[in-house]
């Protein structure tokens, strides 16, 4: 199976390379047979990649520890589910999953467009094939990225990182990859539209569902990652502006801007250049996210180890030129580690120059295909020399510049007070936030390159810069649904916004009145600091008002969405005589994109509410307790009932048994756990752990003593080995409240972390958080999912409009 997987990836590379070359040759020679062959090569490459994935999964399931990747990310005691999920637990498997998804999406694209979009398809196939070829080159040629590298047969493997041994690991990375990879399809059609000068709205209307699909799964992946961090990492939060968190947020922000911006092009024929730039930037940031997590240039709890693939993604020649050890090795006559991309690129560039000379000597019909081959080979060499990401960015932008004459707007912005303007401001803020996040994420690397010192940016600076703009964005979310196209009149503004504005103002007054002393003190201190020109101090006081402003804007947005839906429902009831439920359902069904988008907006509002409430009003306390003691934390009482020791699966741990009460009433039990994952390469530790595990499985009373003995054994082994022989992890205890019948706790979590426990006496340290309204984040995520699903449901009217537009464009070009 190892050899089958290896050769499957090799032949997949050959097939994808032919798909790219064949599509270009078929385009130049106008040969339908070559284009069909290229499309079939995409299907073949995708099938071969799936065979390779199956082979790697088989190696995991059969504990084939000859495969280095299996030995590094699995073990005999690892549960079946984690053996399946271990495929994307490391670098090689993640890249294999990436290219497998791309092959699957490219195959669906080919099958969908067998009889339509024929002018764009050769370019779309070529782009997808080029991206597939790049990742397959990594999987076949680059050390550290090859999934089927082998070594001696080992008795056991190291197993997954304990933080990855969770249900969320099974779904979070695939969701993110679905988002990252699916953006390739709209990007490929955008390149086709630029190349053919078909820069109307056909290309993005054709790929609208692909874009929504990618945007939805990327957003879902971000939410799942936040929940994973919240329940698994044991720090009481869900977002820390970690570089890998930022890597997924940036393309989602720009993708959101693109989805809003294309509506202006569809309605008014405007922003064509902007829309092309947005989809290029979105795809580039998706590739950048892959580079960021796998290059090893950043410190992150999510990132993979340093490897040779980083330079291949971004600036291979630049990275090598800055490698002083590598330059010294080159001068001594040996090949430095990691310089293979430069060598390959130089060789391919030489071949491109020779092919150029051959093309110059040829004439007639053979010259065109060979010239295309020369250009293709030349650009591939540039990708190796300067990195894949710069190649994508500068190549796409070059094509965009060459097609500026085909991207002229058919309309113009008539008023600042219009829906077009609100969408444009929305776009500017989204892209601006993405660029700020990019700059702050990369700042440690930039500072080290410029000064030799790595300056790390903490969450505080991200919040300081982004929260004000996020609030403006929330305001625009409410403005967009009601403001008129072209130009809003004073009468229209009054009619549309009087009710939502009153709702927002009422909420703001209510929030300020609830804690007027704190807000009054902050206002007074802010004026005092302003008179002393203490700008930072003023910003510190302004931040105190952020929660109240957020809740006010949330009421405003919900008011605009509710008013819009109410007016549409009332209109249908009057016009067609429908009942309220029938009118509301029909309105939603006949306008899926519009009202599904409004539901998405409501989901975003709920997420804002959850973030504001859990950030501003969180309570934290650390207590040390003996079994039987009770601690008071705010309005909660926590009784430490006792503890137990157990050995299961691939770990042993101590579990604290707690009972939580609120305002004198018991609300339920909670368990918080510390786990230790032993290194089973130590024979004595392996034997003792397996014995304790067997006692646990039999339900023996001796389990406690057996696990207690493991703690003593570990202390002794660590003194001898002078290193850790276990990997710790935590399982937090959470008592949630999402019931509307408990208004005092609505959306609130009582969150307990067992920070330490003496296995002999039971004395334990607990870190406790009370996180108000945090569950509104996950409720908002559910509403977001519902709205996004409604947006992508089939719409016969939209399909007919698209077919009519495609026929009209073909007729217009035929006449021209």
N, C-alpha and C positions, 0 to 999 in steps of 0.2 A: 504493500500500500504506500510505503514511503516513496518508492520509485515512481509509482503511478502518479502521486501528487506532484512530485518534482517535474516529471515530463508533461503533466497537464498544464502547469504554469508556464513551462517553456513554450509549448505549442500555442497556448493562449496568447503569449506575447507575439509569436509569429502571425497568428490570425489577426490580432488587433493592429499590428503594423501593416498588414496587407489591407485591412479595412480602411486605414487612413490613406495609404498610397493609392489603392484602387478607386476610392471615391474621387480623389483629385484627378487621376488619369481619366476616369469615366467622365468627369466634368469637362476637362479640356477637349477630349476627343468626342464629346457628346455621345458616348457609348452607353446605352442603357444596360447592356450586359455587364459591363464593368461595375456600374453603380449597383446593380443587383448583387453582383459577386461581393462587393464591399459590405453591403447590408447583411448578406449571409455570413460573412466573416465575423461581423459583430455578434450574430447569434451563436456561431461556433465558439468564439472566444468566451462568451458568457457561459456556455455549457461547460467548457473545459475548466473555467474558474470554479464553478460549482462542484465539479469532480474533485478538484484540489481541496476545497473546503470539506467535502465529505471525507476525504482521506485524512485530513488533519483531525477532524472530529473522531474518526475511527481510532486514531492513535491515542487520543485522550481517553476514549471509552475503554480501550484495551490496556491502558497503563503502559504504553510503549515508550519507556524512558530512554530508548536510544535517541529519540528525537529531542534535541536540546530544548526546544520550546515547550514540549510536554513536561520535561524534567523540571523546568523553571517555574511552571505555572499550574502543576497538578501534583497529586500524591495519591497513594493507594487509599488513604482514609478520607479523601475529599468526596463529599456527597455528589451524586450523579448530576444534579442541576448545576453545580458549580464547575463540574468537568465540562459541561456543555458551554457554559458562559465563559470558561477560561480561554476559549478561542479568541475572544477580544480582550482578554485581561492583560495582554502585553503588546509589544510593538508589531511584531510580524503578523500576528493574527488580526490586529486592528487594521493594518494595511490590506490584508487579504479580504476582510469584511468590507472595507471601503470599495475596493475594486470589484468585488462580487456584486455589491449593490449598484455600482455604476454599470456593470455589464447587464444586470437585470433591467435597469431603467432604460438603457440604450436599446435593448431588445424590444421592450414595450414601445418605445418611440418608433423603431423601425416598423413594427407590425401595425401600429396605428396609422402610419403615413405611407403605406404601400401605394395608395392611389391618390394621394393628395399632397400638397406642399412639395411637389417634385422639384421646383426650382431651388428650394431651401435645403432639401434633404441631403444632397452631396456634401454641403458644408457642415450641416449638423452632424452627419455621420463622421466626417473627418475630424471635427473637434472632439467628439466623444471618443473616437478611436485614439486620438493623440493623448488625451488624458489617461485613458486606460493603458496605453503603451508606457507612459511614464511610470505609473504605479507598478506595472508588471516588470519594468526594468528594475525597479527597487527590489521587488520580491525575488527576482531571478539573479541579480548581479551584485547587489550591495550587501556587504557583510553586516550582520546584525539585523537585517530585514528579511533574510531567507527563512521561511517557516519550516523547511524540511532539512535543515542542517542537523547532522547526527554526531553522536559521540559514543563512548562505551555504554553498554547497558548498565543502568544503575538500579539498585534494589528499590529505591523510592525517589520521589521528587520533592522539591521544596514547597510546592503548594502555592495557592493564591495568596496575595497580600490579605491579611485579615479584614482590612477595611473594604475589600471587594467581595467578601463572603456575605452577601446580602441579596435579598430578592431584587432590590433596585438595580444592582449591577447587571441583572439579566435583561433589563429593558431600557435603562438610561442610555448607555453608549449606543445601542442600535438606533434609538430614537434620534440622537444627535447626528449619527451618520446618515440616517435617512434624510435629515434636513440638509446637511452639508452637501451630500452627493446629488440630491435631486435638483439643486440649483444649477447643475451642469446643463440640464436640458434647456431651460430658458436662455442660458448664456450661449449655448450652441446655436439656437435659432436666431439670437440677436446677431451673432457673427455672420450667419447666413443672410440675414436681412441687410446688413451693412455691405457684404460682398456683392449682393445682387441689386443693391439700391432699392429693395422693396421695404422701405422704412416707414410704411404706414402703420396701421394698427393690427395687421394680420398676424404678425409674428408673436406679439404678446397676447393677443386673444387666443391664438392657438395653444399657447403654453400657460394660459392663466391658471388652469387647474394644477399643472406641474408646480407653478410658483406658490400657489396656496398650499399644496401638499408639502413642499419643502419648508415653507414658513411655519406651517402648523407643527410639523414634527420637530423643527428646531426649537420652537417655543415650548412644546411639550417636553422636549429633552431638558431644557433649562429648568422648567418647573420640577421635573422628576429629580434632577441633580440637586436642586435646592432642598427638596424633601429628604433625599438621601443624606445630604450633609446634616440636616436637622436631626434625623433620627439615628444616624450612625456615627458621626464624628464626635459627638458628645461635647459640644462647646456652647450649646444653647441657641445657636443662630442658624441661618439658612443661606446667607450670602456674605462673602467677605472680600469681594473684588479680587479674588484669586485670578492669576493670569489665564488659567484654563477656563474659568468661568467667563472671563472677559472675551476669550476667543470665540465662544459660542454666542455671546450677546451681540458682538459687533455685526456679524452678517445678518442677525435677526433684526437689528435696528434699521440697517440699510435696506433689507428686504421689505420691511414695513413701509419705509418711505417709497420704495418702488411700487408697491401695491396701491398706494394712494395716488402716486403721481401719474400712473398710466391711465387713471380715470380721467384726468384732465386732457391727455392726448386723445383718448377715445371720444370725449365730449366736444373738445374745442380744437383738436389738432395742434396742441401746444406742447412744449417741453420735450421734444423728440430727442434732442442732444442730451438733456438731463436724464431721460429715461434710459438711454443707452449707457450713459456713464454709471447710473445706479446699478444696472444688472452686471456690468463689468466689475464694479466695486464689490458687489455682493458675492459673486463667484470668487473673486480674488481673496476676499476676507475668509471665505470658506476654506480655500487652499492654505491661507496663512494660519488659520486655526489648526489645521493638520500639522503644519510646520512647527508651530509654537509648542505643541504638546509632545513632539517627537524629536526635536533637535537637541534637547538637553540644555538650552541656553538660559532657561528660567528655573527658578525654584518654586515648586508647586506640589501640593499633596496629590495632584492628579497626573503630573507629567511623567513621561517615561524616561528611562536612563539615556545618557548621552550616547550617540551613535554616529555612524558615518552618513546618515541620510540627511542631516540638517543642511550641510552645504549644497546637496543636490536640490533641495527645495528652494534655497534662497542664497544666491551669491556664492556659488562654488569657487569661482576664480578669486573673488574678493577674500573669501575665508582662507583660501590657500595662501594668498599673497601675504596675509597678516600672520601666518603661521611661521614664526622664526625657526622653530625646530625643523619644520618641513623643508624650508629653504636650505637650511644647513645640510639636511640629509640629501637633498637633490644635488647640491654642489659636490658632495662626497661620492656621487655616482649611484646611490640607491634610491628606490622609489619610496617617498614618505607615505605613512599611513593616511588613508583618506583622500589621496590625490587621484584615485582612479577616474572620477568624473572628468577631471581636467585632461587626463591622458586620452580618454575615449572621445571627448569633445574635440581635441586637437586633431585626432586621426580622422574623425568624421568631417571636420572642416577642410582638411586636406582633400578628402574625397569629393567634397562639394566643389572645391576649386578645379579639380581635374574634370569633374562632370561639366562645369561651366565652359571649360575649354572645348570639351567634346561637343557641347551644344552649339558653340559658335561655329564649328566646322560643318555642322549639319544644316540641311535646308529641307524645305517641303513640310509635309504633314508630320514627320517624325520629330521636328524641332520643338513643337509645343509641349508634348508630354515630357520630353527630356528636360526642358526648361522648368516645368513644374516640379519634376523630381529634384532638380538642382536647388530650387528655392526651398522645397520641403527639407532636404538634407541640410541645407545651410541653417535653417531655423532650428532644426534639431540639434545641430552643433552649438548654436547659441544657447539653447536650453541647458546643455551640459556645462558650458563654460561659465555662464552667468546665473544659472539656477532657473528652476522651472517657474517660480512665481514671478520674477522680473520679466521672464519671457512672455508669460500670459498677460501681465499688466501692460507692458510697453507694446507688445504686438497688437493687442486689442485697441489700445489708445491710438496707435498709428493708423490702424484701419478706420477708426472713428474720425480722425482728423482728415483722412483722405476722402471721407464721405460727407463732410460738412455741408456741401452744396445740396445733398439729398435730404438733409435734416432740418430744413427751414420750417418755421412754425407757420401754420395756416391761420392762426388767430393771434390775439394779443391780450395782455392783461388790461382790463378796462377800469378796474377800481380796486383799491386796497380793501374795501368792504365788500368782499365777494367770496364765494366758495373756492374759486381758484386761488385767491390769495391765502385763504386759511390753509388749504392743502400745501401751498408752496412754503408757508411758514412752518407748517408741520414737517415738511421734508427737510428744511434747513436745520431745524432743531434735532431731528433724528440723526441726520448725517453728522452734524456737529458733535453730538454726544458720542457717536461711534468714533469719530476722529480723536476726540479728547481721551476716550478710554484707550484707544490705540497708543496715543502718545504717552499717557501715564503708565501703561503696561510695559512699553518698551523703554521707558526712561532709565531704568537701572542699567540697561545695556548701553544706551546712548551716553549716559554719564560716565560709565566705565571706559568707553572708547575715547571720550574727550578728556577726561581728567585722571583716569586710572583708579577712580573710586566708584564703587557701585552704590548708588543712592536709591533705596527702596521706597516706593510710594505706598503708604498705608491706606486703609479704608477711609480715614478722615478726609484726605484730599479728594478722593473720588466723590464722596458725599458732598463736600463743599462746592464742587464744580457742577455736579450733575443734578442734584436735587432741585435747585431753582428752575433749571430748564425742564426737568420732568414735570414740575407743577405747571409751567406754561404749556407744555404739551398736553397735560390733562385738561386745561382750559380749552385748548383748541379742539380737543376731542368732543367737547360739548358744543362748540360753535359750528363745526362742519355740517352736522345733520340739518340745521335749520336755516343757515344763512343762504341767501339766494345766489344763483349763478350770475355772472356778468357784473351786476351792481346791486347792492342792497339799499333800499330806501329807508328813510327814517320810520315810515309807517310799518314796513316789513320787519325792521329790527324790533320795534316796540311790540308788535303782534307776536313775534316768535320768541322773544327772550324775556318778557316781563315775568312770566311764571317761573321759569328756571332760575332767573336772577334772584327773585324773592326767596325761592327755596334755598339757594346758596347763601344768601344774606342771613336768613333765619338760622341756618346751621352754624354759620360763623359766630353770630351773637350768642347762640346757645353754648358753643364750645368755649368761648371767651368767658361767659358767665360761670361756667362750671368751676373754673380755676382762675378767677379774675385776679386774685392776689399775685399769683405767680406771673401772669401775663402783665399785670401792672408794674410789678417790680422789674421785669425784663424790659418793658418799654422805657421806664425811667432810667435804668442803667444804660440802655442803648443811646438815649439822648445825651447822657453824661459822657459816655465814651466818644460820641460824635463831636462834642465840644472840645475834647482833647485830641481830636484827629486820630483816634485809635480805631483804624478801619477793621482790623481783625477782631477786635472786641465787639464792634457793632455787628459784624456777621455772626458772632457767637450768640448774641442776644436775638438776632433775627431768626436763627434756627429754632428757637423755642416756639415760635409761632407756626412752624411748618405743619405740625399735626392738625391744628385748627384750620389752616388754609386748605390742607388736603381734604378734610371732611367737608368743608364748604364747597370746594370744587367738585367733589364726588356727588354732592346733592345737586349741583348745577348740571352736571353731565347726565345724571339719571333723570333729571327733569326734562332736559332736551330730548333724550331718547323716548321717554314716556310720552311727551307731548306729540312727537312725530308719529309714534305708533297709534296714539289715541286719535289723531286727526285722520290718519289713513283708514283706521277701522270705522270711524264715524262716517267717512265719505262713502265707503262701500255699503254700509248699512242703509244710507239714504238713497244711493244710486241703484242698488240691486235688491233692496228690501231684505237683506240677510240678517240673521240673528247675530248677536255679539260674538259668540264663539265661532260661528261660521265665517263671519267677516274677518275676524282676527286671524283665523287659520288660513283663509284664502289669501289675505294680504301677504302673509309670510311666505306662502307657497309660491305665489306668482312673482315675488320680488326677493328671491333667496339671497342674492348677493347683497342687496341693500340692507334688508332687515337682519340677515345673518351677521352682517358686519356690525350692526347696532348691538346685537347680543354679545359679540366679541368685545365691543367697547364697554358694556356692562361688566364683563368678566375682568377687564383691565382695571376698571374702577374698584371692584372688590379687592383685587390684588393690591392696589394703592392703599386702600383702607387697612388691609391686614399688615402691610409694611409699616404704615404710619403708626398704627396702634401698638404693634409689638415692639417697635423701636423706641417709641417715646415713653411708654408706660410700663416697661419691663422691670421686674423686681428680681434681684439676685441675692442669695444668702448661702453661706457655707456653715454647716453644723457638724459636730462630732457627737456620736451617740453610741450607747450600749443597748443591746436588745432589751425591749420593754419601755424605753424612754420615749417621750413625746416632745416634739419641737413645734413652735409657733412661727409661721411664716406668713405675714400679712393676715388675711382672713382665713388662712388654711392651717390645719393641724395635721402633723405627720407623725404616726406612731411606728417605731421600728420594732416589728414583731419578732424578727429572728432572721437567720440566714441558713443556707445549705450549700454544700459543695457537690459538684457533679462533673463527670467526664463523659462527653458525647462527641460524636462525629470526629473532628480533628482538633478538639480543644478541651480544656478543663477550666472551670471557673467557680466564682463565688457569687451567689445570688442573694440579694437582700430582699426580704419580704416586708412590705410596708402597707400601711392603711392610711388613706388620706381622707380628711374631713374638711368641710367648708361651712363656716359660720355655725359650728356645733353639730352639723349633720354629716354622717359618713357618706362619702360619694364613691368609694370603691377601693380595691386593692391595687397596688403598683409593685412591680418588680424591677430592680435595677441590677445590672450584672457587670462584672469584670471577667474578661476571658484571657487565657494564655494559650497560645498556639505553640506547642513544643516542636523543637527541631528534631525530627525523627532520625536524623543521621547519626545521633548519639545512641548506640545500641542499648545502654542501660536505661536511658530516658524512654526510648521507644518501648522497651519491654514493660517498664513500670506503668507507662501511660496505657498500653493495651490491656494490662491486667486490671487497672482501674476502670477502664471502659467496659470490660466484660462484666465486672461486678455491678456496674451501673445498669447494664442491659438485663441482668438477672434480678435487679431490684434488691440487691443484698444490702444488709445493714452495715457491712464493712466498707461501703463505698466512701463514706466520709473519711475514715482513717486512711484509705488508700490514696485519696486525693491530697490529704494532709501530708502524706509521705512524699508526694510529688514536689511540694514546696521546699521541703528539706533537701531533696535530691537536687533540685535546680540550684539552690544556693551553693551546694558543694561543687556541682559541675561548673558553675560560673566562676568560682574561685580558681578551679583548675584550668579551665579553658581561657580565662581572662576575657570573656566576651559573653554577650547575652545568648542564652540558649532557648529563649521563648520570645514570641512576638505578642505584645499585649493589644487588646482592643476592648471597647466598651459597648454595652447595650443599654441604652437609656430607658428609663421608665417614664411613661407619659400617661396622664389622665386627661383625656380630651373632653371638651364640651362643645357640641355643635347643635344642641337642642334649643329651639326657640322658647321652650318652656322653662329655661333657666336663664333669664335675661341678665342676671348679675354675672354670669360666667359665659355668656354667648361668645363662642369662638375662642375661648381661653384654654390654655394648656398649663397643667401643673407638671413640671419637667424636672426629673431627678437623675443625677449622675452619681454613681458610686465611685468616688475618687480614690478610695483605698479601704481595705478591710483586713483586719488581723484574723487569719483563719483559725487561730487557737481560741482567742477570747471573744471574737465577734465584734470588737470595737471597730466602728466604721466612720468614714468621713463622707459626707454627702454635699454635693453642690446642687442647689435648687434654684430653678427659675420659674417665675410666674410670667407667662407670655400672653398678655391680653390680645384678643382679636387675631392671633396668628393664623387661626384656621380659616379666616376669610381669604387668605392667600390660596389655600387649596380649593376652597369653594369657588373662588374666582377662576382658578385653573379649569375646574369642571365646566363652568359657564363658558369660558373661552373655547373649550373643546366642542361644546354643543353648537356654538355660533359658527365655528370654523367648518364643522361638518355640514351645516345647513348651506354655507357658501359654496361648497363643492358639489352639492347635489346636482344631478343632470337638469338642464333647463332647455326645453325644446325650442323656445323662442330665441334664446341666445345662440343655439346651434344653427337655426335657420338664418339669423342675421350674419353669422360668421360665413356660412356657405355663400350667401348672397354677396358679401364683401369680397370673398375670394374669386367668385365668378366675375364680378365687376372689374377687379384688378387684372385678371387674365385677359378680359376683353379689351381693356384700355391699353395694355401692353401689345396685344395683337394688332390693334389699329395703329399704334405708334410705330 
